[in-house]
Amino acid sequence: MSYHNLDLPLDDQQLFTRLQQRFEQHVLRHPHLKWSEVLSKLQAQPKKIQSLHWMEQTGGEPDLIQFEQNSDEYYFVDCAEESPIGRRSLCYDAEALAARKQNPPQDSALRLAEVMGTLLLTEQQYRELQKLGNFDQKTSSWVNTPDAIRSLGGALFCDRRYGQVFTYHNGAESYYAARGFRVGLKL
């Protein structure tokens, strides 16, 4: 499976239409914001548009979940019900990928997020996202892991089970078909 294209690429207008439909369908994620203002800011940042294309193409269903008035920044996050299908079966980072001698995965979550101009959600951001809906009830998502844990070979992932959000640890080199990663993008 390609982690860069799940289906035919969207042109910018198709992407904007999908984002607007999602924005209007989930107004509780971003009350008091106007799509026209978001679109205007988005159109002025072509690199961010490419990142959103990638988020959409890999199954993330990006949506606006936050506006920081002090910094005038909008924050898009993967809001797919389950961990994005086009970003699963990946170890945590490039170091873990290099250490994996047998059956290495195709890539790493941290590297792909960085290459695409996005950031893995932190545990706190993941928990904030879960306040907006029930995500990862059948899958799990890698989250940005503190250096103290990563330096010992571990990495963190989260999911929602039994009506609760859980944080777990695993070896950073591990990968599973039901574990992907979610990212955020500020513009």
Secondary structure, 3 states (H helix, E strand, C coil): CCCCCCCCCCCHHHHHHHHHHHHHHCHHHCCCCCHHHHHHHHHCCHHHHHHHHHHHHCCCCEEEEEEECCCCEEEEEECCCCCCHHHCCCECCHHHHHHCCCCCCCCEHHHHHHHCCCEECCHHHHHHHHCCCCCCCCCEEEECCCHHHHCCCEEEEEEEECCEEEEEEEECCCCCCCEEECEEEEC
